[in-house]
Amino acid sequence: MYKQSTMHKNQEAVDELGRRAYDIAQEIYPFCRSLTGEGVRQTLKALQRHIPLAIHEVPSGTTAYDWTVPLEWNVRDAYIKDAQGRRVIDFQRCNLHLVGYSVPFKGTLKREELLKHVHVHPTVPDAVPYRHSYYQDSWGFCATHRQREELLDEQYEVCVDTSLVPGHLTYGEVIVPGRTDAVMLVWTHTCHPSLANDNASGIGVAAVLAACLGAKSRHLTYRIVFGPATLGPLVWLSANEAVVPRIQHGIVLACAGDLGSMTYVRSRRGNAPVDRAMAHCLKQAGRPYVIRDFAPEGYDQRQFCSPGFDLAMGCVMRTPYGEYAQYHTSADDMTFITPAGLGDTMVTLLDVCDTLDNDRTYVNTNPYGEPHLGKRGLYQDAASLGMGWTLNYSDGRHSLLDIAERANMPFAAIAVGAERLRMSGLLREITRNN
């Protein structure tokens, strides 16, 4: 029996979901996340207080297709001290000050040599940029333009107290069992340090989504995975090759908390059920949105949609990466995201999950002319629930999503009407479409 989430119609419930996601994002925001390391573990352990998250450790040296899990990186301290011994650039104040995956270094450098290792943002002078040096043996710091310009002493003491040793890549996964083993996969990346929209917001929304999905019986099995970008999906896919054929739908989630319009990037297939469900839900919501075609760039859909897998994985964002000034800078802080933005993203995702979870195909058991709805007590609600459309197109070839698209009506209304028609004996279900 179709049952839509009541949260979609209750603004107070939506606001509460947004606050829950915001609180989680705020809790994990300070952690120094990277491709590997304790910051990721801290993040996942924090999530375990909210959802039944299993944490997986994959050893350094493990191969995943063309890639290899690198050495684990951790930071104890990092700073630049001036001639008076003051920390003029300090990792302890802002973890973006240190270039991610910097190799250890201690020494005294002349100003000219030091400046080769101090990076600034080309267009946002008052913010500290985010940089990393994955797969490179180098070190560096990031600063505002003012901080760099104030490095006027002849020499500076530099400390990069990091370690790169055999360890693990860490990811977390929540499995919400369904009545079938058909899978919807939700992926969000965990490898960015103190950046709120990219991607503490995605982590917070995915955690609350996992809790919501687990609150009622589902047809699909949902797997919500929290892992590092690029390498993380390949590690997960290589460890779950038996699951891959069962992945029917998928979403990569990022940049989920600002107040820009919803943006959806289609899967490589372009017209997969998840692409259609997302387009339908966004259109019916009546809020501004943007839909873009797939391109092999950006977030992790490019891994899941690579030709060897070709999974139906789209990407959900609000303002896309690189298209807001705060992107990959210290200005992407907790003031840039809002419970309202997070809540709106939650509503969209729950709408799409409900649609995919409840899409079915029926056959009209009384196909010769229009059935007499009045004598069955159905006539009064027939128009609002699209019963005419459903009866006409329930020919075993059109699903409820097909019908909702053709009727230009909310899937929820079509599904409720179809359930009433089924209970009256006018429809017979032939397939669940997952």
C-alpha positions as CSV (number, residue, x, y, z in Angstrom):
1,M,0.0,0.0,0.0
2,Y,1.3,3.4,-0.9
3,K,2.1,5.7,2.0
4,Q,3.9,9.0,1.3
5,S,6.1,10.5,3.9
6,T,4.1,13.0,5.9
7,M,7.2,15.2,6.2
8,H,6.6,16.5,2.7
9,K,3.4,18.4,3.7
10,N,4.4,19.5,7.2
11,Q,6.6,22.6,7.2
12,E,7.5,22.2,10.9
13,A,8.7,18.7,10.2
14,V,10.8,19.9,7.3
15,D,12.3,22.6,9.4
16,E,13.1,20.1,12.1
17,L,14.9,17.8,9.6
18,G,16.9,20.8,8.4
19,R,17.9,21.6,12.0
20,R,18.9,18.0,12.6
21,A,21.1,18.1,9.5
22,Y,22.5,21.4,10.5
23,D,23.4,20.2,14.0
24,I,25.3,17.2,12.6
25,A,27.1,19.4,10.1
26,Q,28.1,21.8,12.9
27,E,29.3,18.9,15.0
28,I,31.6,17.5,12.3
29,Y,32.6,20.8,10.8
30,P,35.8,21.3,12.9
31,F,37.4,17.9,12.0
32,C,40.4,17.8,9.7
33,R,39.1,15.4,7.1
34,S,41.2,14.2,4.2
35,L,41.5,11.2,1.9
36,T,42.5,9.2,5.0
37,G,43.2,9.8,8.7
38,E,41.8,10.4,12.1
39,G,39.6,13.3,11.0
40,V,37.5,10.9,8.9
41,R,37.3,8.4,11.8
42,Q,36.2,11.2,14.1
43,T,33.5,12.2,11.6
44,L,32.1,8.7,11.2
45,K,32.2,8.0,15.0
46,A,30.2,11.1,15.5
47,L,27.6,9.9,12.9
48,Q,27.3,6.6,14.8
49,R,25.6,8.5,17.6
50,H,22.8,9.3,15.1
51,I,22.6,6.4,12.7
52,P,23.5,2.7,12.7
53,L,26.7,3.3,10.7
54,A,29.2,0.5,10.0
55,I,32.8,1.7,9.7
56,H,35.1,-0.1,7.2
57,E,38.9,0.1,7.1
58,V,40.8,-0.6,3.9
59,P,44.6,-1.1,4.3
60,S,47.1,1.1,2.5
61,G,48.4,-0.7,-0.6
62,T,45.0,-2.2,-1.5
63,T,44.3,-1.9,-5.2
64,A,41.0,-0.7,-6.5
65,Y,41.0,-1.1,-10.3
66,D,43.7,1.4,-11.5
67,W,44.2,3.0,-8.1
68,T,45.9,2.1,-4.9
69,V,45.0,3.1,-1.3
70,P,47.8,5.5,-0.2
71,L,49.6,5.9,3.1
72,E,47.4,7.3,5.8
73,W,47.9,11.0,6.6
74,N,47.5,12.6,10.0
75,V,48.4,16.0,11.4
76,R,49.7,16.8,14.9
77,D,50.5,20.4,14.3
78,A,51.6,22.9,11.6
79,Y,52.6,26.6,11.8
80,I,54.8,29.4,10.5
81,K,56.5,31.5,13.2
82,D,57.9,34.9,12.7
83,A,61.2,36.3,14.2
84,Q,59.4,37.0,17.5
85,G,58.2,33.4,17.8
86,R,54.5,34.3,17.0
87,R,52.4,31.8,15.0
88,V,51.5,34.0,12.0
89,I,49.9,31.1,10.2
90,D,48.5,28.4,12.4
91,F,46.8,25.1,11.6
92,Q,45.3,25.1,15.1
93,R,43.2,28.2,14.2
94,C,42.1,27.0,10.8
95,N,42.8,23.5,9.4
96,L,42.6,24.9,5.8
97,H,45.9,26.7,6.5
98,L,47.8,23.4,5.9
99,V,47.8,21.9,2.4
100,G,46.2,18.5,2.7
101,Y,48.6,15.6,2.6
102,S,51.6,17.8,3.2
103,V,54.7,15.7,4.0
104,P,56.6,16.4,7.2
105,F,59.0,19.4,7.3
106,K,60.8,21.3,10.0
107,G,63.3,24.1,9.5
108,T,64.1,27.7,9.1
109,L,63.5,29.3,5.7
110,K,64.3,32.6,4.1
111,R,61.2,34.7,3.2
112,E,61.7,34.2,-0.6
113,E,61.8,30.4,-0.2
114,L,58.9,30.3,2.2
115,L,56.6,32.2,-0.1
116,K,56.9,29.5,-2.7
117,H,55.0,27.3,-0.2
118,V,52.3,29.8,0.7
119,H,49.2,29.8,-1.5
120,V,46.4,32.3,-1.7
121,H,43.0,32.3,-3.5
122,P,43.2,34.1,-6.9
123,T,39.9,35.9,-6.5
124,V,38.8,35.8,-2.8
125,P,41.6,37.8,-1.0
126,D,40.0,37.7,2.5
127,A,39.6,33.9,2.6
128,V,42.0,31.0,3.2
129,P,41.8,28.6,0.1
130,Y,41.5,24.8,0.4
131,R,44.3,22.9,-1.3
132,H,45.6,19.3,-1.2
133,S,48.6,17.5,-2.6
134,Y,47.3,14.0,-2.9
135,Y,49.8,11.6,-4.5
136,Q,52.6,14.2,-4.4
137,D,55.5,14.5,-2.0
138,S,55.2,18.2,-1.1
139,W,54.1,20.5,1.6
140,G,52.5,23.9,1.8
141,F,50.3,26.4,3.6
142,C,47.3,28.5,2.6
143,A,46.6,32.0,3.7
144,T,44.7,35.1,3.0
145,H,46.3,37.8,0.8
146,R,46.8,40.0,3.8
147,Q,48.5,37.2,5.8
148,R,50.9,36.5,2.9
149,E,51.7,40.2,2.4
150,E,52.5,40.5,6.1
151,L,55.3,37.9,5.8
152,L,58.0,40.5,5.8
153,D,60.7,39.1,8.1
154,E,63.9,37.8,6.6
155,Q,63.3,34.3,7.8
156,Y,60.7,32.1,9.4
157,E,60.4,28.9,11.5
158,V,58.3,26.3,9.7
159,C,56.8,23.2,11.2
160,V,54.7,20.6,9.4
161,D,54.3,17.9,12.0
162,T,52.5,15.3,9.9
163,S,52.8,11.6,9.4
164,L,52.4,9.4,6.3
165,V,52.5,5.8,7.3
166,P,50.8,2.5,6.3
167,G,47.3,2.7,7.7
168,H,43.8,2.7,6.2
169,L,41.2,4.4,4.1
170,T,38.1,4.6,6.1
171,Y,34.5,4.8,5.0
172,G,31.1,4.3,6.6
173,E,27.9,2.7,5.4
174,V,24.3,2.4,6.5
175,I,22.2,-0.4,5.0
176,V,18.4,0.1,5.3
177,P,17.0,-3.3,4.3
178,G,14.0,-3.4,2.0
179,R,11.5,-6.1,1.0
180,T,13.7,-6.7,-2.1
181,D,17.4,-6.7,-2.7
182,A,17.1,-4.0,-5.4
183,V,19.4,-1.2,-4.2
184,M,19.3,2.6,-4.2
185,L,22.7,3.9,-3.4
186,V,23.4,7.3,-1.9
187,W,27.0,8.5,-1.8
188,T,28.5,11.6,-0.1
189,H,32.1,12.5,0.2
190,T,34.0,12.8,3.5
191,C,37.4,14.0,2.4
192,H,37.1,17.8,2.8
193,P,38.2,19.5,6.1
194,S,36.3,22.5,7.5
195,L,34.1,23.3,4.5
196,A,30.4,23.6,5.5
197,N,28.6,23.3,2.2
198,D,31.3,21.1,0.6
199,N,30.7,18.8,2.3
200,A,29.6,18.9,5.9
201,S,26.2,19.7,4.5
202,G,26.1,16.5,2.4
203,I,27.2,14.4,5.3
204,G,24.5,15.9,7.6
205,V,21.7,15.5,5.0
206,A,22.8,11.9,4.2
207,A,22.8,11.0,7.9
208,V,19.3,12.4,8.5
209,L,18.1,10.8,5.2
210,A,19.4,7.4,6.5
211,A,17.4,7.8,9.7
212,C,14.2,8.8,7.8
213,L,14.5,5.9,5.4
214,G,14.9,3.5,8.3
215,A,11.7,4.8,10.0
216,K,9.3,2.8,7.8
217,S,9.1,-0.3,5.7
218,R,10.6,0.1,2.2
219,H,10.5,-1.8,-1.0
220,L,14.0,-0.9,-2.1
221,T,17.2,-1.6,0.0
222,Y,19.0,1.6,0.6
223,R,22.8,1.9,1.0
224,I,24.0,5.2,2.3
225,V,27.8,5.5,2.0
226,F,30.1,8.1,3.5
227,G,33.6,8.0,1.9
228,P,36.4,10.0,0.3
229,A,36.0,11.3,-3.2
230,T,37.3,9.6,-6.4
231,L,39.2,6.8,-4.7
232,G,36.4,6.1,-2.2
233,P,33.8,5.0,-4.8
234,L,36.4,2.8,-6.5
235,V,37.3,1.1,-3.3
236,W,33.7,0.6,-2.4
237,L,32.8,-0.7,-5.8
238,S,35.7,-3.2,-5.8
239,A,34.7,-4.4,-2.4
240,N,31.0,-4.7,-3.4
241,E,31.1,-6.1,-6.9
242,A,28.3,-8.6,-6.0
243,V,26.1,-5.7,-5.1
244,V,26.7,-3.7,-8.3
245,P,24.2,-5.6,-10.5
246,R,21.5,-4.9,-7.9
247,I,22.0,-1.1,-7.9
248,Q,18.9,0.2,-9.7
249,H,19.1,3.9,-8.7
250,G,21.7,6.2,-7.1
251,I,22.4,9.7,-6.0
252,V,25.7,11.5,-5.3
253,L,25.0,14.2,-2.7
254,A,27.1,17.3,-2.2
255,C,26.8,21.1,-1.5
256,A,23.4,20.5,0.1
257,G,23.0,23.4,2.4
258,D,23.1,26.8,0.7
259,L,20.1,28.8,-0.4
260,G,20.6,28.4,-4.1
261,S,18.1,26.5,-6.3
262,M,18.3,22.8,-6.4
263,T,20.6,21.5,-9.2
264,Y,20.5,17.9,-10.6
265,V,23.0,16.4,-12.9
266,R,21.6,13.4,-14.8
267,S,23.2,10.0,-14.9
268,R,25.3,9.0,-17.9
269,R,22.2,7.1,-19.2
270,G,20.3,10.4,-19.2
271,N,16.8,9.0,-18.9
272,A,17.1,6.4,-16.1
273,P,14.2,6.2,-13.6
274,V,16.2,8.2,-11.1
275,D,16.7,11.0,-13.7
276,R,13.0,11.0,-14.5
277,A,11.9,10.8,-10.8
278,M,14.2,13.7,-9.9
279,A,12.9,15.8,-12.8
280,H,9.3,15.0,-12.0
281,C,9.7,15.8,-8.3
282,L,11.5,19.1,-8.9
283,K,8.9,20.2,-11.4
284,Q,5.9,19.3,-9.2
285,A,7.5,21.0,-6.2
286,G,7.1,24.4,-7.9
287,R,10.4,25.8,-6.7
288,P,13.2,27.0,-9.0
289,Y,15.6,24.2,-10.1
290,V,18.2,23.4,-12.8
291,I,18.8,20.1,-14.5
292,R,22.1,19.4,-16.3
293,D,23.3,16.6,-18.5
294,F,26.0,14.3,-17.4
295,A,29.6,15.2,-17.9
296,P,32.7,13.1,-16.7
297,E,33.7,15.8,-14.2
298,G,32.8,17.1,-10.8
299,Y,31.7,14.7,-8.1
300,D,31.7,11.0,-7.8
301,Q,29.0,10.2,-10.3
302,R,31.9,10.2,-12.8
303,Q,33.2,7.0,-11.1
304,F,29.8,5.2,-10.8
305,C,28.9,6.3,-14.4
306,S,32.2,5.1,-15.9
307,P,31.5,2.8,-18.8
308,G,32.5,-0.4,-17.0
309,F,29.7,0.3,-14.4
310,D,27.3,2.7,-16.2
311,L,25.2,2.9,-13.0
312,A,22.1,5.1,-12.9
313,M,23.7,7.6,-10.6
314,G,22.8,11.3,-10.7
315,C,24.1,14.1,-8.6
316,V,22.1,16.4,-6.3
317,M,23.4,19.8,-5.3
318,R,22.1,23.2,-4.6
319,T,24.5,25.8,-6.0
320,P,27.0,23.7,-8.0
321,Y,30.6,23.3,-7.0
322,G,32.8,26.2,-8.2
323,E,29.8,28.4,-8.8
324,Y,29.7,30.2,-5.5
325,A,32.5,32.5,-4.3
326,Q,32.9,30.7,-1.0
327,Y,33.7,27.4,-2.8
328,H,36.9,25.7,-1.4
329,T,37.7,28.6,0.9
330,S,37.4,29.4,4.6
331,A,34.3,31.5,3.7
332,D,32.4,28.2,3.2
333,D,31.7,28.1,6.9
334,M,28.6,27.4,9.0
335,T,27.1,30.8,8.3
336,F,26.9,29.9,4.6
337,I,24.6,27.0,5.0
338,T,21.2,27.1,6.7
339,P,18.6,24.7,8.1
340,A,16.2,26.0,5.5
341,G,18.5,25.0,2.6
342,L,19.2,21.6,4.2
343,G,15.5,21.0,4.9
344,D,14.6,21.7,1.3
345,T,17.3,19.3,0.1
346,M,15.8,16.7,2.4
347,V,12.3,17.2,1.0
348,T,13.6,16.7,-2.5
349,L,15.5,13.5,-1.7
350,L,12.5,12.0,0.3
351,D,10.2,12.8,-2.6
352,V,12.5,11.0,-5.0
353,C,12.9,8.0,-2.7
354,D,9.2,7.7,-2.2
355,T,8.6,7.9,-5.9
356,L,11.2,5.2,-6.8
357,D,10.1,3.1,-3.9
358,N,6.5,3.1,-4.9
359,D,6.6,3.0,-8.7
360,R,4.5,0.1,-10.0
361,T,2.9,-1.1,-13.2
362,Y,-0.8,-2.2,-13.3
363,V,-3.3,-3.6,-15.7
364,N,-6.8,-2.3,-15.9
365,T,-9.1,-5.2,-15.1
366,N,-12.1,-3.4,-16.7
367,P,-10.6,-1.9,-19.9
368,Y,-13.6,-1.7,-22.1
369,G,-14.8,1.9,-21.7
370,E,-14.6,3.8,-18.5
371,P,-15.5,1.9,-15.3
372,H,-18.4,3.3,-13.3
373,L,-16.5,5.0,-10.5
374,G,-19.6,6.5,-8.8
375,K,-21.0,3.1,-7.8
376,R,-17.7,2.3,-6.2
377,G,-17.5,5.5,-4.3
378,L,-14.5,6.8,-6.3
379,Y,-16.0,9.5,-8.5
380,Q,-15.6,12.4,-6.1
381,D,-11.8,12.1,-5.9
382,A,-11.2,10.7,-9.3
383,A,-9.9,14.0,-10.9
384,S,-7.7,15.1,-8.0
385,L,-6.1,11.6,-7.9
386,G,-5.7,11.2,-11.6
387,M,-7.8,8.0,-11.8
388,G,-8.8,8.6,-15.4
389,W,-5.2,8.8,-16.4
390,T,-4.3,5.7,-14.4
391,L,-7.1,3.6,-15.7
392,N,-6.4,4.6,-19.3
393,Y,-2.6,4.0,-19.2
394,S,-2.6,0.9,-16.9
395,D,-2.1,-1.4,-19.8
396,G,0.9,-3.3,-18.5
397,R,3.3,-1.0,-20.4
398,H,3.1,2.2,-18.4
399,S,4.3,2.6,-14.8
400,L,2.8,5.1,-12.3
401,L,5.8,7.4,-12.9
402,D,5.0,7.2,-16.7
403,I,1.4,8.2,-15.9
404,A,2.4,11.0,-13.5
405,E,4.6,12.5,-16.1
406,R,1.9,12.2,-18.8
407,A,-0.7,13.7,-16.6
408,N,1.6,16.3,-15.2
409,M,0.4,15.5,-11.7
410,P,2.3,14.7,-8.5
411,F,3.4,11.1,-8.3
412,A,1.9,11.0,-4.8
413,A,-1.6,11.8,-6.1
414,I,-1.4,9.2,-8.9
415,A,-0.1,6.5,-6.4
416,V,-2.9,7.2,-3.9
417,G,-5.5,7.0,-6.7
418,A,-4.0,3.8,-8.0
419,E,-4.1,2.2,-4.6
420,R,-7.8,3.0,-4.3
421,L,-8.4,1.6,-7.7
422,R,-6.5,-1.5,-6.8
423,M,-8.5,-2.0,-3.6
424,S,-11.7,-1.6,-5.6
425,G,-10.6,-4.4,-8.0
426,L,-10.1,-2.1,-11.0
427,L,-6.4,-2.5,-11.1
428,R,-4.1,-5.6,-10.9
429,E,-0.5,-5.1,-10.2
430,I,1.8,-6.9,-12.5
431,T,5.3,-5.6,-11.6
432,R,7.2,-3.5,-9.1
433,N,9.5,-1.5,-11.3
434,N,12.7,-2.0,-9.3
